[in-house]
Amino acid sequence: MAERFTGSFTQQEPIPEDAIEAAVAVMRHGRLHRYNTAPGEMAEVALLEQEFAAMTGVKYCLAVASGGYAMATALRAVGVKPGDRVLTNAFTLAPVPGAIASLGAVPVFVDVTERLVIDLDDLAAKADQADVLLLSHMRGHLVDMDALMALCDVRGITVIEDCAHTMGAAWNGKPSGTQGKLGCFSCQTYKHVNAGEGGLLITDDAEVAARAIMLSGSYMLYDRHTAGPGPEAFETIRYETPNISGRMDNLRAAVLRPQVRRLPEQVARWNERYRVIEARLRDTPGLTVIDRPEAESIVGSSIQFLLKGWSAEDVEAVLARCAARGVELKWFGKAEPMGFTSRYDTWRYARAERMPASDAVLAGLIDMRVPLTFSLEDCALIARIIRAEVSAVFQGG
Ligand SMILES: *Cc1c(COP(=O)(O)O)cnc(C)c1O
């Protein structure tokens, strides 16, 4: 009988015991709001911000309610206004164009390459249409960040990085999120640390940090942000900036702090799993593995491959055959949005024109989660199943 995988693609690891204990302590004392502290006490949220700033090597960090909120706040903090156009990736997920639309701004989509990163030629061609790029490191694929920053610096484009899939990753040793003006992270269950929901925003720019802190709902308590700029940065900004509440609470920060500390270990575990699958998919007839450049330090929390030039029927056949053996694959070529997966042309509020180069990549793009609850044996089994079913359909068709 054919081998079958019986695990779950959406099951996360439990919250670590020290994080549970920290969360229970917060519930016992009851001071869940970040500004509700006992005399001399540092809030869990403030500590998380300090620790994440130290880990990424930046000056300022702000914890907020979600990754989507972090991106919208970053856009506001750099001065995006209703009606402005904002460049972003055609290949990303719905919260990215959604953050742009939440300001009444308009996404301008940039093509994706076969390496699954933003196309720098298309970006250069569209550079005169906007002053801001919301760059999504979708599924953890980092574009040549040195080339991208050079292009954007010359054209005066402010870069905001969406690091929902690159917490713990780096380009040429520089942590993801530290090359643009701001980096935005998600602490949602399916990302690299799990508080259910949550977001982190990092920057070295005092003015931008001050605006983001006021926007997040700090009232006049901005001096409690020990990972924020000094009071001089708030002198006029505190009068000019609306409060758009989206704070993080101490309960979630308590759950996150031990996970942030453990991130390097978790990244190593993800990458072990990723490399097992990648090695076993290599040289499968009809299947193209996405090669990762030397400069990229990855976090292999998901894996992608291409079925280049395949018909929709054959791709559907692979998906169905893998599903029958317990392997859940996502397909970015699907016309109808499903689950978490949608495409630029299904975000009709953004009125994108057809993008033939991106369409050709997405038509063959298969995506799979790699949760840490998979063992290395699970990964090898999953790869064997994919390899067998891709080969069978490819040779049959
Ligand atoms: C999850 C995600 C975000 C942020 O999402 P939240 O659910 O708001 O935390 C941003 N970009 C991408 C690509 C994502 O997958």
The ligand as a Gaussian input file, in Angstrom:
#p B3LYP/6-31G(d) Opt

LIG

0 1
 C        0.347000      37.086000       8.374000
 C        0.879000      38.100000       7.447000
 C        0.953000      39.467000       7.778000
 C        0.453000      40.059000       9.077000
 O       -0.661000      39.481000       9.512000
 P       -1.447000      39.616000      10.884000
 O       -2.334000      38.457000      10.807000
 O       -2.146000      40.940000      10.784000
 O       -0.505000      39.590000      12.040000
 C        1.554000      40.302000       6.882000
 N        2.058000      39.863000       5.720000
 C        2.016000      38.572000       5.367000
 C        2.624000      38.162000       4.075000
 C        1.403000      37.659000       6.207000
 O        1.337000      36.360000       5.840000

